Each structure stands twice: as structure tokens, then as C-alpha cells.
């Protein structure tokens, strides 16, 4: 799955293309918070890591994390 996401993000800024969509909202949990429960090293997936940084810079993501779980360490790297 990670290899497929990595390949997709090599061609696009977001999972469904150049625009942020529900596909990104639904997938970001698996690439971030879920790693607290099932650790995965993303070091070999540079496009995923860049994608997570792009998501993390979004004002909406920052607001949601502040409201939803302000004490959670964000897994964007």
C-alpha cells in the first residue's frame, strides 16, 4: 500500500490529483496517527513524507488537530 501511495504522490501533490480532497482527509490518519499503534518507518518514502508536511502546513489540519487532540504528537515526519 505504501509503495502505491508513494508512486501516486510522485506524480501528484495530493492523492486525487492537484487538489486537496476527501481522499486526503480519509488517508492521512493511516499515515500519521495510526503509526502510534503500528509503527512504520517512512524513511524510504520521500513523497509520502513531503505530502505529510504539505498536509501539516494546512490551516485546516492545524485547527482540527488543536481541537481534536491538542496533546497528540503529530506524526508528520
C-alpha positions, 0 to 999 in steps of 0.5 A: 500500500505504501509503495502505491501511495508513494508512486501516486504522490510522485506524480501528484501533490495530493492523492486525487490529483492537484487538489486537496480532497476527501481522499486526503482527509480519509488517508492521512490518519493511516499515515500519521496517527495510526503509526502510534499503534503500528509503527512504520518507518517512512524513511524510504518514502520521500513523497509520502513524507513531503505530502505529510508536511504539505498536509501539516502546513494546512490551516485546516489540519492545524485547527482540527488537530488543536481541537481534536487532540491538542496533546497528540504528537503529530506524526508528520515526519 
